[in-house]
Each structure stands twice: as structure tokens, then as C-alpha cells.
Amino acid sequence: MTTLRWGILGTGNIARQFAGAFGTARRGVLAVVGSRESSSAQSFAQTHRIPTHFGSYEQVLRAKDVDAVYISLPNSMHHEWTIRALEAGKHVLCEKPIASNAAEAQDMFDVARRTGRVLMEAFMYRSHPLTHAIVGAVRGGAVGQVRLIRTSFCYRTNRIAGNIRFDPALAGGVLMDVGCYCIDFSRLIAGAEPGRVVGVGHMHASGVDEIAAAVLEFPGGNTATFSCGMSVQADNTAQICGTEGFIEIPVPWKPPVHNATWTLAHSTPPKMDLAAKAVAPPARQTFTVSADRELYALEADDFAHAVLDGTPIRVSEQDTLGNMRVLDELRKQIASTVR
Ligand SMILES: NC(=O)c1ccc[n+]([C@@H]2O[C@H](COP(=O)([O-])OP(=O)(O)OC[C@H]3O[C@@H](n4cnc5c(N)ncnc54)[C@H](OP(=O)(O)O)[C@@H]3O)[C@@H](O)[C@H]2O)c1
């Protein structure tokens, strides 16, 4: 096998983006799509030139010409449909967050192991060369010893009714939706699991967390802070601050295919500390990184690489479980702040 034949479960927002980007993938073809509604499946298949469509998810799992399934369903459905897909002999790329909680995620990886199939959580920014460049720079000592990681991921939506993000029964909430990126990035850069996490937030009337801010304390004196929200705007950048300088990433979560940038800077002391002839800190250096495929195609090809060539998956089981444990703890703390 040299390419993967993909089946897609669900025809919503991210499924459209995934399928829309798929044309640039090198190691896969879209073979089948399944939806709760036959008409949605049909129009999705037409738009994305997918040869087969079904009005159910089960039929995708039964299809003989499907090797891997992409699960783009609401968070609460990831556990059930991932396990059903694995049991049907399919490899699974499952949208983030991989499950409703860490226990479900553990279950899913246990089934993947038993069935000998690959399971990966779809954190697409991990597949962009920008992320690889940042990790390489940090590990190479570009900012000295990392001490502080600061991130935000916010947006404002007015669509509450019918929005999976505002439905507690579908495991919605801002931490699950976008806070998970900040946690994932912080843990990736720290290269460790946090020993302590502390979060506060605001609950929406629908019963999900709507705004959250948290601190992650890593071993070795490294601290991460992040904020996320579904009714607020912010810069949505990432900063990695070290003893010798800091890195700024203007678009860390969904980097553009071409000319994604990051900047390496060295602090300017407060003016009063500057002696008359003080040497100015080195100028900021901005680096540009371009990908050769669309973001979701990079992700699909990373996954195909693991399935077809047996390479380690980009987001490992331990990595995903670590992220889910932090999400579990923060969600518990934030919900408990509301009486
Ligand atoms: N990686 C990324 O860039 C990214 C971006 C956005 C979202 N996501 C993740 O992708 C998943 C889906 O998000 P989305 O934005 O695509 O959501 P969405 O637009 O609401 O789509 C979800 C799809 O799930 C199916 N579905 C099955 N049961 C449903 C129910 N009870 N309520 C609503 N939909 C149901 C529907 O497809 P059918 O009607 O066709 O069956 C629906 O279109 C989430 O896990 C989210 O965290 C990832």
C-alpha cells in the first residue's frame, strides 16, 4: 500500500476544511464520506469529488475500500466512533480533543493497541514546519533556558444555539475547543508534564466554560500561562521566554501555508538602566517558514507516514493522554468555581 484511502465521518465545519485541503495531500485519497443525512453526504461528496457517500457513519466503517477514518464529530462522540472504527479494522485520525476525558482517551488507545491500528489526535498545527522550526530553535538554545510560555486562543461567536461548543452534552466548552491548543503547545515546548495546574474561568449560561485562564507549573522552574475564550478577542499569539531572549509567534495555531513567521528577540532593558554608551541589544530577527502543502494535507500525510511506513505518530499516545489530564483538571477546577 502506498496511499491511504480515507473515509470521513461528519460533514461539518472542520470536515469541509480537511476535505478542501486534501487535494495537496501526497499519500492519500478521499474515498468515502458519511453523514447523518444522506443529502449532506451527497452534497459534500459532490463538492469534494468523493466517489462514495452514505447517509450513516456505520456504512463508512463497513466500506472495504477505506483504510483510515477521519473523525470530525462533536467531542462527546469521538470515543464511540473511534472505537467502532478501530474494531472495524480502520486506522483513525480523530479530531482534537480526542475524547471527553483522559479515561476515554486511554480506552481508545487500548483498543488501537489490541486491534493493531494507528490512532492519532488531530492537532494539525503540529504538522506545520513552523512548529518544527520553533521546537528546533528552542531545543537548540535560541532563548537560553525556557522559563515562561505565554499563549492565548480566543474568538467571538454569537452562534450559541446549535453550536456544539456551547453544548455540555457534547463535551463543549472553551478549554476543549481551543484551550487544548495552548496546553498542548505549552507541554510541547516545556518537554514535560506540569506538576501543578491552576485555572479560573467564567461559565456560560448553557453550562460550558466560556472563558478560561490558567497557569501550568512545570518541573525545573518553567511556567506557562494561557487564556482562551469564545466571547472575546485577543492576539492569539505565543511567546516563549527564556534566559537569553524570547520568541514570538504571531500565528501559531493555524499557520499560513506560505510565509509563516516567527521572531527571535532579546530584551531591551528599561531605559533608566541604559548607560549612555550601552550597546543596544541585537535587532529582532524574523524568520519565514513555508509549507509545501495545505495544513490539513500535512496532517493527513503525517498520519499516512505513520500507517504506511511505521514511523512514530506526530502526537503520541502519552502526549495526548498528558493533554487530556490537564484538560480534565482545569475543567474540574473551573466548573467548581461556579456555585
Ligand atoms: N483541527 C481543527 O482545526 C479544528 C477546527 C474546528 C473543529 N475541530 C474539531 O472538530 C470537531 C467538529 O467540529 P466542527 O467545528 O466541525 O463542528 P460542526 O461544524 O458542528 O460539525 C460537526 C458534525 O458532526 C456531526 N454530528 C453528529 N452528531 C451531531 C450532533 N448531535 N450535533 C451536531 N453535529 C453532529 C454533523 O455531521 P453530519 O450532519 O454530516 O453527520 C456535524 O456537521 C470537534 O471535535 C472540534 O473540536 C477541529
The ligand as a Gaussian input file, in Angstrom:
#p B3LYP/6-31G(d) Opt

LIG

0 1
 N       -8.305000      20.901000      13.995000
 C       -9.030000      21.960000      13.713000
 O       -8.593000      22.872000      13.036000
 C      -10.461000      22.003000      14.194000
 C      -11.252000      23.107000      13.877000
 C      -12.595000      23.086000      14.250000
 C      -13.117000      21.998000      14.951000
 N      -12.297000      20.958000      15.274000
 C      -12.841000      19.782000      15.992000
 O      -13.642000      19.069000      15.056000
 C      -14.805000      18.531000      15.673000
 C      -16.028000      19.066000      14.951000
 O      -16.029000      20.475000      14.971000
 P      -16.783000      21.317000      13.830000
 O      -16.376000      22.721000      14.008000
 O      -16.541000      20.691000      12.505000
 O      -18.302000      21.128000      14.276000
 P      -19.605000      21.169000      13.370000
 O      -19.437000      22.132000      12.264000
 O      -20.750000      21.355000      14.294000
 O      -19.658000      19.714000      12.724000
 C      -19.858000      18.560000      13.485000
 C      -20.500000      17.487000      12.624000
 O      -20.711000      16.344000      13.444000
 C      -21.897000      15.671000      13.018000
 N      -22.785000      15.459000      14.168000
 C      -23.195000      14.251000      14.634000
 N      -23.972000      14.393000      15.689000
 C      -24.109000      15.707000      15.932000
 C      -24.814000      16.454000      16.914000
 N      -25.535000      15.877000      17.879000
 N      -24.737000      17.795000      16.853000
 C      -24.005000      18.395000      15.902000
 N      -23.296000      17.723000      14.968000
 C      -23.341000      16.387000      14.970000
 C      -22.558000      16.525000      11.960000
 O      -22.225000      15.958000      10.709000
 P      -23.339000      15.206000       9.821000
 O      -24.605000      16.012000       9.961000
 O      -22.775000      15.231000       8.477000
 O      -23.491000      13.840000      10.384000
 C      -21.870000      17.866000      12.081000
 O      -21.791000      18.542000      10.862000
 C      -14.702000      18.922000      17.139000
 O      -14.115000      17.866000      17.852000
 C      -13.764000      20.116000      17.143000
 O      -13.041000      20.256000      18.344000
 C      -11.011000      20.944000      14.891000

